[in-house]
Amino acid sequence: METHTSKSENETVGDKVKQLRLRRGLTQDALAKKANIPYTTLTKIESNVITRPTIQTVAKIADGLGTSIDDIVR
């Protein structure tokens, strides 16, 4: 059984952010700077310490990734 599919129901916001970030060849530090959020916030989201980031934070991350909020939360 495959553990990681792009449309998995149990995929978290953090999983999506990490996937999109890696696809764009960005480091966590680079994305945090582009999104204008603290590096620690990004690492906590990606490691699922923060599982429900605020919509403002998701919007900043989406902007930093050049994608829509929808791509991250769906």
Steps between C-alpha positions, in 0.01 A plus 500: 500500500629843405540735795523835317258600229439861405126476567511307828225589749735474797757731344554804721548864409862450606544206262361708214720800581810280514413330168439830325814656650719209390343502153607863468850426626471727803659451841286556810698815568446632146125436515468655846669817368287509183183444703609750766431255784734381775721205400389316817134536401568342162697211650222436755238495223707264283571266791131505602561660839260768375222312323253787452694814408304824471359593161729805503805275536375262229440800272857624555641153431287465185626839385860399571449181300323682218192284541145531631377438853277235343802300385623481858179430689317262267 
